[in-house]
Amino acid sequence: MTEGPLPVWLFWALLSASFAAATAILTKLGVEGVHPDVATLIRTVVVLLMLAILVGASGVGLSLSSLSGRTWLFLTLSGLATGASWLCYIRALQQGPAAQVAPVDKLSVVFVALFGVTLLGERLSAANWLGVGLIAAGAALVALK
């Protein structure tokens, strides 16, 4: 995809948000009467199979030995964080309405901004901070009964 009026990353980010929304609704429909760990296992197996097919079809190859120890460490930690997030998310969806759980889950956007600034040295403009604050306020308002 070439650069047009919008950056390429924005296309992928909007597509990701669309799939995340579908994930919330589909998970909410699928978790009734299922232990959250079993639901997470099923989702994980499906993701693993999908990615195995994608990597196999792309011809990228699996040169795992060429990856650095740093890459292994951070991708492993990322995988553990993903698993923990999924487990918590499914438990939240079993106990609460999707229309409230999903926006609160998106407080991750606020946390990423804070971590990006404090841990990665990224800089946000005043307008960016306003957006982060509005996301936090929106999640808080959606969580209210």
JOFENSUL-V814346 format. One record per helix or strand of 3 or more residues. SS is the DSSP state (~ for helix, > for strand). FROM is the first residue (numbers start at 1). TO is the last residue. If there is no record, write none. Layout:
BEGIN
SS&FROM&TO ; SS&FROM&TO
END
This chain:
BEGIN
~&8&30 ; ~&36&58 ; ~&64&66 ; ~&69&95 ; ~&98&105 ; ~&108&120 ; ~&126&143
END
